[in-house]
Amino acid sequence: MPLSPRVHAFRDDILGDLDATGVAELVATKQIKPREATEAALARVETVAALDAVEHLDADRALDAADRDASGVFGGVPTFVKDNVDVAGWPTGNGSEAYTPRLARTDSDFVRMWSAQGLTYLGKSRLPEFGFSATTEFMTRPPVRNPWNPAYSSGASSGGSAALVAAGAVPIAHANDGGGSIRIPAAACGLVGLKPTRGRITPDHLDETMPVKVVTQGVVTRSVRDTARFFAAAEQTYRNPLLPPVRLVEGPGSARLRVGVLYDSVTGPSDRDTHAATADTAELLAALGHRVEEIPLPITQQFADDFALYWGFLAWYLSTTGRRALGVDFDPARTDNLTQGLAAAFRKGFRRFPSALYRLRRTQRSYRALFTTYDVVLSPVLAHTTPKLGYLSPTLDFDRLFARLYAYVGFTPLNNVAGGPAISLPLGRTRSGLPLASHFSADHGDERTLLELAYELEAARPFARIQDA
């Protein structure tokens, strides 16, 4: 397997190879001070500046915050917030070149919840315009680069967060997911990315206004235990009474699971590396004693077309309401080719929107029916391996770009529409050495099963580390 020109900041400093739990334990036991962790992380951010993953950096504010009492499960751990939620005093740009962002007056609902976990915010990470794409690329600005090989995409829409965590700048970062935006960059950058059940995590205001609530908040991490601790701590702040509690998951479960396997999506077949990686994960599960069998697709081409129309609706809505929501200088003509093309496609097909909404809202039934027979469903995260930068660039004409995205993002949107949880785990590698992930879905409220399985797989096949030769 050829080595790639990796870019990372792992070094012999106080952060070392530690995950967020490890850093928090050093702070809690007073072996290091929060300010020392913050200073080390800021130095690491500078080391990986070539990845262009940071939208806004505020070192002075971070150092000032680090001098205060560090309480919470991740007390004193440095991190980044994705630039599509508000942090008071910082601009929220949403990855767009169509307006000049204003300073946020208050923290978003999610940020208030996450702050209770004790993290130190260094700044905001980059995303593609309004999170619509599966790669963090722009019309005129430099793209976010994958730390495993800077010629490749870091995924999206949480591509900046994923690049920073994978490169070792910070051990955990905020992400959110409206069609795969936690799981796709986690897959591209070799991280753990769990999209929770709809309603599990404190929603932001905009998440609640959508006709189909596809967006959920979360994190990207380098270890299963960091993800597990995030969800357990989140329940201490917000607990949805309609869902069973996750509680703290600290290791594998004992139950042997019924696992259904999907290799291809409704938008087309998976490529050779992706199919082989999924088959390899299925074999590993069987070797661990789980019952594994291939299953037919639970959705039809109609679902993909309906989701594409809904995708267009979101672009159209943002384009038409942007001046009111984002500022009077918002100019839809300055949005990128993807946003403009999606909005135009919606205007062309808007008469089909009511029936598409009806079908999308009913998707939850067929999704949940899967889990009367299976405990989890294994599939690829994406239909093919991580592409090079430029393949999904918004500078492409819309028809070509949309066709590529439509084929690429064939698996993850089902969980957003149906509301079920899913996790991306970096269990494989491509022939060129890039991470290649497996995707596991479960019934509503069953994040615990996903985390227990993730612990078992992490132990059976430790995740590749970017800092290793």
N, C-alpha and C positions, 0 to 999 in steps of 0.2 A: 504494500500500500504506500504510494508516494507521499512524502511529507508536504504539507502546504505551508506557505509563508505566514504563519500565525502571528497575531498581534495580541499580546496580553500583558498584564501588569503584575502578575504573581511574582513575589520576591520575598526575600528574608527580612520582612518588616513585622510589625506587631499584628498585622492582619494575616500574614502567612497564607496558608491554604484554607483558612477557616470559613465555614459557612456562617450564616447570620446567627444561628443558635450558638455556635462556638464563640463568636465575638461577644454576644450578649452575656455568655457565662463568664468571660474574662472581665467584662465591665462589672457584672454583679458581684464578683468575688474580689473586686478592686485590684486585680492584677494589671489592668490598664485603665486609663481614664478615657471617658467619651471624647475628650478633645484630642487625645492621641489617635484614637480610631478615625476621627474626622480628618485630622491632618494627613494621616497615611492614605486615606481614601482620596483626598484632594490631590495628593502627589500622584496616585495611580491614575486618576482621571486625566491628568496632564500627560502621563506616559502614553495613554491610548487615544490622544486627541485626534490622531489620523483616522479614527473610525467615524468621526463626525456624528457621534451619538447624542451629544448634549445640545439641547436647545437653549437652556438658560442655566447659568451657574452663579451661585451667590455664596462665595466662600466666607465672606464676613458674617453673614447671617447664620450660616451653618456653624461656624466656630463659636459664635455667641450662644446659639442654642445648645451646643455641646457642653458649655460651661454650666448649664443648669442641671438640676436633679434628673438623672436618667432612670426612670421607672418604667415598668411594662415588660412584656415578654421579650421584646427586642430593644430594651433600653440601651441607648448609646450606639446603636448600629447605624452606620451611614447608608443613605439610600437616595433614589431619585423618584420623582412623581412624573407620570406621563403628562405631556402638555395638552391634554384635553379635559383636565379637571382643574378647578380653581384652587390656588393657594394664595391666601391674602397677601397682597403686596407684590405679587409676581404676575407678569402677563400670561394670558392663556391664548396661544396662537393656533391651536388645532392643526398644525402642520400646513397652514394655508398661506399663500402669498397674496390673497385677495383682499386683505385688510391689515391695518396696524392694530395689534392687540392692545387692549386697555389693561391697566392693573386691576386685578381682582380685589374686591372690597372685603370679601369673607372667604373662608375655607369652604370647599364643597362638603357635602354630607359624608362622602367617603373619606376625604382627608381628615375630617374631624374624628371619624372612627379610627382610622389608621394611626393618628397621632397618639391615641391612648395606648398604643403598643410600644411607644417610647423611642421611635426612630428619629434620626437626625436627617433632615432633608437638605441635600446639597444643591439641588436645582431641579430642572425639568428635562425629561428625555424627549427625543424627537419621534414623530409619527408622520405618516403620509397624510395628505390633505383629508381632514375629517375622518381619518381612519378607514377610508373606502378601499384601499388597495392591500394586496398581500406582499408588498415590498415597500420599504421606506425610501422612496425616491421622489424627486421633485422636478419641476419644469426647469428651473434655473439654478437652484442651490445644489450643493454636493449631496450625494446619497449617504445613508448610513451603511457602513461596510460590515461584513461578517468577520468577526475576529479570527475564525478558523481559516479563512482565506479572504482577504479584502477585495478580491475580484468578484465575490459572490454577494447575493442579497442576505440581509439579516432577517428577512421576513417582515411581517407587519400584522396589525398596525402597531403593536408594541415593540417595534424593531429597535428603537433606541434603548429602551430598558433592557431588552434581551442582550444586545451587544455589550452593554456596560457590565451586566452580571456575568456573562460568559467570559469576558476579558479580565475579570477579577477586579474591576474598579470598585464595585460594591457587591455585597453578597446576596442582596435581594432588592427588587425594584417593583414599583407599581405597574400593573398592566390591566387592560380591560378587553372585553371580547364581545363583538357584535356579529361575527361570522367566522371566528377562528383566531381573533387577534391576540389571544394569550397563547394558544396552542401552536399556531403557525410559526411565530418567531422563536418559541421554545424549541420547536422541532429543528428550525434552521440553525440555531446556535447551541444545541446540545444541552437544554435545560429541562427542568420539570415545570409544566404549565397546566394547572387545573382550572378549568372553567366550572364554576359551581352551578348548582341548581338555581333556576330563576327564583329570586326572592330570598336566597340564602344570605347574601351580603347586603349591607346598607346600600340602597340604590342612590345614584345621583338624580337630581331633579329631571334632567333630560331623559334619563333611562325610563322614567315613569310615564312620560308623555307620549311614547311611541304606541301606535295602534297594535303592533305585535312587539312585546317587550323583549327584544333580542339581546340587549347589552347587559353584561354582568361585570362586576369589578373583581380584581384579584391581584396576584403577584406572579413573577417568574423567579425561580430559585435554582440553586445548584444541587440541592438535596431534598429528598422526600420529607425529612423531618422539619425543614424550614417551612415547607408548604403546609404540613400538618399543624405546626404551631401557629401559623398565621390564622388558619380557620378556627382553631380552638380559641384563640384569643379574640377573634372577631365576634364569637358567640357571647363573650363577656360584655360586649357593648350593644350588640343587636341580636336578638334571638327571635326568629320567625316561628310563631307557635304552630304554623301549618306544616312545618317540616320536622322530621326527627332530628335530634341534636347529633352533631358530628362528634363532639367531645375531642379530647386529645388522643390521637392515634399514635402509638409509640412503637409499633412493630407489626410484623405480618399477622394475618389471621390464620386460624387453624382450619377453617372450612375449605373444602375443595370445591371449586366453582364450576358452573356450567358456562362455557365460553362459546359464543357464536363468532364466526370469523367472516369478514368481508374483505375481498381482495380488490374489487373494482367499484367504482362509483357510477351514478346515473349519468355522469358527464363523460364517461369513457374509461378505458382500461388503465391500470397503473403501469408505470414503466418497469423494466426488468429489475433494477435495484430495489425499488419499492416493494414489488411483489415478493421478491426473495427475502427481504427483511421481515415482512409480515409473516411469511411462512416460517421463518426462523424463530420468530417470537412465539408462534403457535406451537412449534415443536418444543420450545423451552417450557411453555405452560403445561403441555402434556407430560413432559419429563418430570415436572413438579407435582404431578398427580391430578391436575385439573382435567375435566372432560371437555374436549375441544372438537368442534365440528363446523364445517363451512355452512353458511346460511344464505338464502336468497336476499336480494336487496329489499329493504322494508319500504322503500319509496320509489316513485316513478319519475320519468323525465318531467312530468308536470310540476313536481316539487321544485326542481331546479329552475324551471322557467318562472314559476311564481316567486321564488326567492329573488331572482334577477330583477323582476319588476318591482319588488319591495325595495331592493337595493337602489333602484332608480328613483323610487318615491323619496327615499331619504335624501338623495342628492338634490332632487327638485325642491323639496321642502327647505333645505338649508339655503339653496340658491335664492328662493323667493322670500325667505324671512330673514336673511342674513343681515340686512341693514338694521332691522329692529333688534336682533339678538346679539350681533357682534359689533355694531358701530356703523355710523352713517357713511364711513368711507369704504364699507364693504362693496366690492364691485364683482358681480358674478362673471363678468367677462374676463376677469383676471384669475378665475379658478382654473384648475388644470384640465387637461383633455379628458381625464377619466370622469371628473365631476360633471363637466359640461355634457359629455356623451351620455352618462347615466341619466341626467336630468332630461335630456332630449328624448331618450328612449322611453322614459316614463310618460312624457307628454304625448308621444306617439301611441302608447298603449294604455293610456289611463282608463279607457272604458272597461278594460279587463280587470281593473284593480279591485273592485268590490268582490268579485268571485275569487280572485287570487287571495285576498285577505281571508275570506271564508275558509278556503282550503288550507291555508297556512295555519289558521287557528285550530283546525281539526287534526293537524299533524301530531299533536300530543297524544292522541288516541292510539294511532298506529305505532308510534315510538314506544309508548308504555306497554303495549301489547307484547313487544319483543321480550320484555322482562318477566312475563309469566312463564316463559320457557328457559330463559337464560339469565344468569346473574350479571354478566358483563358481555359486551360486544367488542371484539378486537378488529381494528381496521388500520389502514395507513392514516396518517394525518393529512397528507397531500397526495395527489395522483402521480407526481414525479419528484425527483430530487431537486434540492434547492438550486434555482437558476442563477446564472451570472447576472450582474448588474447590467441593466439595459434591456433585458428580455421582457420585463414588465414595466418599463419606464413610461411615465405619463406623457412623455414627449412623442410617443408613438401615436399613429392615428387610432381613433377610438375603436373601430371595428376590429382591428388586429389585436389591440390590447385586451379588449373585452373577451374575445375568443380564447386568448391565452389564459386569462384569469378564470374564465368559466370552466375550462378544462382542468386547471391546476387545483382550484379550491372546490373539490367535489365531495368531501366528506364532512368537514367541520360545521357547515351551516345548519345541518339537521338538529344538532344539539341546541343551537341558539333559538331556532323557531319552536322546537318542541319543549325547550326549557330544561332538558336533562343535563346532568353533569358529565364531564369528560376530561380525561387527563392525557397529556402528551409526555412520553418517557423516552429518553435518548438511548435506546437499546441497540442500535445498529450503526453502521458506517457505510458511506458510499465507497465506490472503488477509488475515488479521488481523495478520500480521507475526511470528508465532511460528515457531521452528525446526520443520522437517519432515524427518525422516531417512529414509535408505535403509539396508536391511539386507542384508548379504552373508554367506553361509554357505560353508564349504569342508569338505573331507574331514578326517578325524582327522589331527592333526599338521601341518596345512597353514596355520598362522598366517602363515607367510612370504608365501604368495600373497596373503592378505588384506591384509597390511601394504603389500606392493608396489603392489597395486591402490589402496589408500587413499592412498598418496603421489601416484599418478598423478591420481586424482580431486581431491585437495586442490589440486594445481597447476592442473588444468583449470578447477576451479570453487572458488576460495578460499572457505572457510567464512565465513559472516556473523559479524560481531563485534558484541557487544552495545554496545560503546562507540562505534560508528559511528552517525552520524545516519541 
